Amino acid sequence: MSTQNADTQSLTLVQAVRDGLYGEMERNEDVVVMGEDVGKNGGVFRATQGLHEEFGDDRVIDTPLAEAGIVGTAIGMAAYGLRPVPEMQFSGFMYPAFDQIVSHAARLRNRSRGRYNCPLTVRAPYGGGIRAPEHHSESKEAFYVHEAGLKVVVPSTPKETKGLLTAAIRDPDPVIFLEPKLIYRSFREEVPDDPYTVELGEAKVRREGSDVSVFTWGAMTRPTVEAAEELAEEGIDAEVIDLRTLSPMDTDAIVESFKKTGRATVVHEAPKTGGLAGEIIATIQEEVLLYQEAPVTRVTGFDVPYPLYALEDYYLPEPARIKDGIREAVEF
């Protein structure tokens, strides 16, 4: 993390998004925010509140309800030197823009042999837990991780949200910035006033431990740390790694933690089949197989459409289920 001063304010995660946008728009006049209701209305979650009054119509642009058009326009703006930050109201609304993201944004540098790049940051509230319908609550990070040319970021704390978002906006290539809305307003943290960056591609150790490594990200980080703290009372010392950036993934952090513990659990809220837990387990098999003491366990969502609210708490991993998964890895 770089360039911080001592002045801070207590912010929620969504307020940190707004603070990060404000800081970069103030610092760089090429940064442009766009999306449905992001202007006078301040966005569906108020992540852009007040930016229109501060920066005006030319830099905070209300768009039609047309995700493909929003991202397609942003790609063109990025190719010609701007740094657009389009907001998708929910990540489940990104599917109409998927072709623009994977066929154009992700490939522009390669396709033009370096003549053009695409400094684009697509922001989207994602994940479940707020009693919203299925397309508002899915966790499709694997879609974007699979696409070469994209970086994929999922923050888990207000302070790191601002630093990661700032780094994403300054990045010369497209970034998918997935904001876990379950924790948009669930806690506060002291956030430096001045702009700063948190380097993309670096994981964070949330809890040191020696018995088992637990890999997670986004909204699942807090219940995983909670589960680890409760297991410590049973004598199980779990190390919790928050990956923070899913592409590029910090495989060095995964390998080094696993070499220390020899056991692992992966926690994510996306469905189990095709989820990123499989990629993490494959990395362990390829890189540190001879350190392995037990099968790696997975605590995930289920291979079903995201449920309506009555079953939402059952679908999402919570501390009791996470503890069972960790115990299974330790007691093998």
N, C-alpha and C positions, 0 to 999 in steps of 0.2 A: 504494500500500500504506500502511496506516495503523497507528498505535499499536503499535510494537514496543519491547521492551526489549532489553538486551544479552545476556540469558541465552538460550542455545540448546542444542539437543541434536541429535545426529546420528541422523536417522530415514530409514527407507525410505519409499516412497510410501504403502504400506498402513498403516505406523505413523503417518504424517502424517494419514491419514483418521481413525484412532482418536483421535489427539491433537486434531484439530479437533472431533470429536464430543464428546469429554470437555470441552473448553473451553466449548462452547456449552451443554452440559447443566449445567455448573457455573454458568454465567452466567445462564441463563434456565430456570426450572423448567417452562416450557411446552414445552421441546424433549423429544420422546419418540422413542425408537428402537424399531423393530418389524420383524419378519421371521422367516423360518424359521431356527431355531437361533442367533439372534443373542444369546440370553441366556446361560445357563450355558455353552454351547458356544463362545460368542464369534464365531460366524459362520463360514461355510465357509472364508474366507480369514483369519479371526481379526481382522477389522477392528473388531469390537466387543468384543474380549477385555477382561475386567475391568470393563466398564461395568455389568453386572448386579450385581456385588458392591458397586459404589459407589453405584448409584442405585436398585436394587431392582426388584421386579416391576411397579410401576405405571409406570415410565418406560423399562424395557427389556423389551419384550414379545415372548415367543416365540409365534408364530402357527401355525395349521395350514398345510399345503402347499396354498395357495389364493391365487395371486397377485392375482386379481381381488378377492378378499375383503380382502387386505392393503391394496391401494391404495384400494379403495372405502371401507373403514373409515377410512383415513388422510385421505381427502378430507372425510369428515364431521367428523373431529376438527379438521382445519384450518379448516373453515367456522365452527366454534364456538370458535376462539381458540387452539388448540394449534399447535405447530409440529412435526408428525410427520416423521420421517426413515425411511421404510421402505426396507429392503434387499431387492433382488432377488438371489437367489444367483448368477445369471448373466443377462446382458442378454437372452439367447435365451429366458429364461423369462418375459419381460415381455409376450409376445403375449397370454396370457389376460387381462392387465390393460390391454391397449391401449385397449379400449373405455372403461374407467374414466378413463384418462389423457386421451384425446382428446375424449370425449363429455362429461366432467364436470369434471375438474381444469382443463383448458385453457379451458373456457368459463364457469366459474362467475362470474367477475367481469362478463363481458359479459352473460351470461344474466340475472343479477340486477340489471343496470344499476348496478353498483357497490355494491349492498347487502352482498354477501359477496365476500370474496377467498379465495384458497387458498394459504396459505404452506406449501407441501409440497415436500420435496426427496426425489426418488426416486433412491436410489443403486443402481448396478449395475456389477459387473465386466464389462468388454466387450473385444472384440477377440481376436485369436488369439495364437499363439506359445507356448502351454504344453502342446501335445500333447493337447488336450481335443477331444471330439466337436464336430460342426458347430454345434449350437444353443448350445454354450458359447463359440463363437469368432467369431461373426459380428460385423460392424460395420454396424449399422442406424441410425446417427445421423441419416441423411436422413429416416427415418420421422418423427422428432420435430421436426426443423428445419422440416418442411413444415407443422406444426400451429401456427397462430397461437395465442398465449396461453401457449406454453411457452418457457422459456429452456433452452438445451442447452449444457452445459459439459463439456470434456474436458481434464483437467490433464495435464502432462507432467513435472513435477518435484515432489519432496516438499514443498518450501517453498511453492510456489504451490498445491499441493493443499490444504493447510490453509487458506490465505487464501481460495481460491475456494470451498471447502466452507463456510467460515464465512459468506461473503457470500451463498451460496445459501440457507443456513438462515435468515438474517436477511431474505432477500428476501420481499416481500409476496405474490409470485405463484409458481406451480409451476415447479420447476427439475428437469430430468433431468440427473443428475450421473453421467456415464459414466467409470468408472475403468479405465484400460488395464492389465489384469492382467499383460500381458507384462513390464511394468516395476514391478510391485508390490514386488519385492524385488531388483531388478537393480542398484541403486546407492543411496547415501545422500547426504544433504545436511543442512547445518545449518539447523534449523527453530526459530524463536523460540518460547519457552515460552508467552508470553502470547497470548491471542487477537488476531487481526488479520484484515483483509480484503484481498483482491485484487479490484478492481472487475470486475464481470461486463461483458462486451462490449468488452474492450480486448485487442488482440493484443500480442504481445511480439516484438521483434526479437532473435532468437537469435544472428545473425551479420550484421554489416554487410557490404555488398558493392555493387558498381556495375555488374556485367555482366548479371545475371539475378536475378529475384526468385523464390524458391521458397516456396510456401505449404503448410503442413502443420499437424498437431496430434497430440496424444496420443503413443502409442508410436512413431509414425513420425518424431518430432522428432529423436531421437538419431541414427538412421541417416542422416537428411537432413543434419544438421550434420556428421556424419562424412564424408559424401560431399562436402560443400562444402569441408571442410578439405583433402581429398585433391585436389579439383579446383584448389584454389588453387596447388598445386605445379605444375599444368599451365598456370597463368596465367589461369584462369577465376575471377573474383571473384564468388561467389554470395552474395546476401543471403537469409537464412532467416527467415521470419516464422512464428511459432507462433501460430495464431489463438486458441487457448485456449477461447474461447466461440464456438460455431457459430451460436447464435441468442440475442441479436442478433449478427450478424457485423460485425466491425470493417472495414467497407468503406473507411473513410478510410485505414486502414493499407494495405490492398490497393492503393488508387489511388495513394497517395503513393509507395509503393515502386516500383510499375510506371512511374510518371512518371520516376523516376530511372533505371530500367534499360531499359525498353522491351521486355523479354523476360520470360517466366515459365514456370515448371513448377509443377504441383500434385501433391503426393504424399499419397495416402491409401490405407488398406488395404481399404476397402469396394470392392465391384465398380465397374467403370468406368461402366457404363450407369446413369444416374440418380444417380450419386454427386455429392457436393458440388463436385467439380472443375468440373462443368458450370456450376454457379451462379457460381463464382468467375470463370470465363472469360466468362460473360455479363456480369458486372459490369464486367470490363475492357472488353468491347466497348461497353457503354453509356456508360461514364464517361471512358475514356481511349484511345479507338480511335486517335486521331491520333498517339499516342506509340508505337504498336505497331510493332516492327521485325521480328517473326517470329511464326508460329503458336505458341500456348501448348501446351505438351506436358503429358501426364498420365502419372503413374506410379502405378498402382493395383493392387488385387486384380483377379481375373478374373471374368467373367460366368458363374460356375459355382457350384454349392453349395460351401460351405466344405469344403476337402478334409480327409481324415484325415491323420494325422501324417506319413506318408511323403512327402507333397507339400506340407506346410505351409510349409517354408522356400522352396519355389519360388513359392508363392502370394503370400507377403508381400513387399512392396517391401524390398529390402536395398541397401546402398550401391552395389554394382556397377550394379544396374538404375536406381537413382536417378541415378547419374552419367551413364548413357547418355541418360536423359531430359533432363537439364540440358544436356548437350553438343548434343543435337538442337536445343534452343531457341537455343543460342548460335551454332551453326555454320550456321544456316539462311541 
